[in-house]
Every structure is written in structure tokens, then in C-alpha cells.
Amino acid sequence: GESVGLHLPTLSVQEGDNSIINCAYSNSASDYFIWYKQESGKGPQFIIDIRSNMDKRQGQRVTVLLNKTVKHLSLQIAATQPGDSAVYFCAETPYSGAGSYQLTFGKGTKLSVIP
Amino acid sequence: DTGVSQNPRHKITKRGQNVTFRCDPISEHNRLYWYRQTLGQGPEFLTYFQNEAQLEKSRLLSDRFSAERPKGSFSTLEIQRTEQGDSAMYLCASSHTPYPQETQYFGPGTRLLVL
């Protein structure tokens, strides 16, 4: 069936380095993609989103890249900080009038920042 | 705090008991969503409301689950005759239409443990 998944379940990076978290999706009807950060015991926190008519979007220290050809999404975090340690989820939904607004989440990647 | 709030944050119950959770969305957000998250997994969609109308329900929402949003503001999720398999984090999210303000913002969740 259609799914959103992640290539790596865990990622350890040195403080100050850049982090790249990858995500593959299989639903070709996906129109809207979101990255969420979830700290232990908390709800998912919105980081950045991107629509299928874009291939790159930048926020503060974060960049999301979308490659529709290979159905791949990535989150880049610049100058990773200890506070970035969390589980990161990509989520997708076929917005644009498809009638469903439910988000489909992957399993998540745990990012650990080494001080 | 103007974010999504959920109560209670934690609930321990015995198998067979009924439980009810409450979600207060961000003010003026007309869409409200319920998700369930088990350990190590991403959130899974349960149902969503646009104003007071329940427009979509997942197959995960068995007959023992019922959700309401009577006045289009707060919502309740009730689980009747709880089972151990119901143990999970129940997350609520809200969003505001129309485009582009469709990002779903999550609350802190209610963690349910069924003994």
C-alpha cells in the first residue's frame, strides 16, 4: 500500500555539524509534505513544509528538499545543536481538493547530537 | 499559551473501563484531527472534524471509539470498554482553512495506559 518511510532510523551528529534526514514516499498523489520534530513525551512540533510545486524551501537553519522524480524528501539542519536532539517525522497528504486531509507519517528518525 | 491543549495528559485505567479525552484547538481553527501514536511509530490518523461535522474516519476507529465536536470548538474522544491494545498516545491537532494555512499543529497528547 501507499506509505511514507525513512531510510535511517537513527542518526548521530557532532554539535555544529550539518544533519541530513531522509524520507521516501510512495504515494504519487502526495501534494503536501511536512517535517515534524517530536521530543520525548511531547506532541509533534511543526518544523517546515513544502508543496509538490516546489523543490526547495528554507527556514531558519532548516531546508527541505523535494525530489518528485524519485519520491524523496530530505530535511537539512545547519549547525546542529543539542536542542535539535529528537525524533523527526516526515508526513504527507494529498491536499489540493483530493478530499482527504489526513497526514500519513513515517516511522521517524532519531537524531542524537553529540556535544 | 495559545497552542492546542489536551486533557488529561496521562490516564491509567483498567481494562473494560470507559475513558474520555478532551482537546481544545487553537482559537479559530476550524479543522480538528485525532491521531494515535504507539511507541516507536509515527502518529496514525483516526478522524477529523471541520467545524462540528465529522468528515472522515479511519478504519482504526472501531465501534468502541466515538469523537464529538458539538459546538465546533473543543472535541472529545471516548473509548468504551478499553482494551490493553488501546494503550497509546492520543494526539489532537488543529488547522485553519483556507489554503495556505492548512498546517496541522499538534497538542501535547494524552498518554493512555490500560492495565
Interface residues (C-beta under 8 A of the other chain):
Chain A: V4 Y32 I34 Y36 G41 K42 G43 P44 Q45 F46 D49 F89 A91 Y95 S100 Y101 Q102 L103 T104 F105 G106 K107 G108
Chain B: V4 Q6 R31 Y33 Y35 G40 Q41 G42 P43 E44 F45 Y48 E56 S58 L91 A93 S95 Y99 E102 T103 Q104 Y105 F106 G107 P108 G109 R111
